[in-house]
Amino acid sequence: MSEPVRDVPITGEPIRLGQFLKLAGLAEDGSHAKDLLDAEEVTVNGELETRRGRQLSDGDVVAVGHERGRVTLVS
């Protein structure tokens, strides 16, 4: 069973996937984010994603294993 989706506030759109993985605590650092993407362990909105530079927008859900974070735009 998956963990509940955790809202991760960002102040500006868009944000790159690699940056979001670090911000959400789904990756320890940029190298770990790259490793997760290379190992095909990251999904965005339920679809496999391997591009660290993918642009995310408000409401996108990123998952690594059972952990999930939702991009939440705040002003």
N, C-alpha and C positions, 0 to 999 in steps of 0.2 A: 504494500500500500504506500502511496506517495505521501510525502510530507505536505502540509498546507503551503500554498504559495505565499511567500513573504514579499511585501511591498518594499522596494528599494528606491528611496527618493533621489531624484536627480534635479538639478536646477536649470539645465539647458538641454535642448534637443538639437540634433541627435547625439547619441553616445555610441562609441564603437564597442563591439562585443568584447574585445580584450579588456578594455577599461571597465566595462560593466562586471565582468567576471571577478575582477579584483575588488571593485567597490562593494559587490554583493557578498564577498567572502567565499565565493565559489572557487576561487583560485588564490593561492598564496601570493603570487607575483606574476609578472609578465611571462616569465619562462614557464611557469606552471600552467598558465592559461594556454600558451602555445602547445604544450605537451598534451593537454586535455583535448584541444581541437585536432591535433595531429592523430590522436588515438580515437577520434570520432566518438567522443563521450559527451558532446554538447549538442543540445537541441534548442531551437528557437521556435516557439509556437508549435511544438510537437514535431518539427522537421529537423533532421540532422543538419548541422552547420559546421563547416571547417574553416571559414574565413574570419580571421581575427579582426579585420577591419569592417565587418558588416555593420551597417548603421542600424541602431535600434531606436524605436519610437515609443511614446507613451502607450502602455498596455501590453507590450511584448513580454512574453514569459520565456525565461531562459532556464534550462534544467541541466544539471550535471548529476547523473545518478538519480537519487530520490530527492535531492535538494532542488528547490525551484525559487526563482526570484522574478518579480514583475517590475518592469520599468514604470516608475510613478513620477510624473512630472509635477514639480512643485514650483510655485512662483515666489 
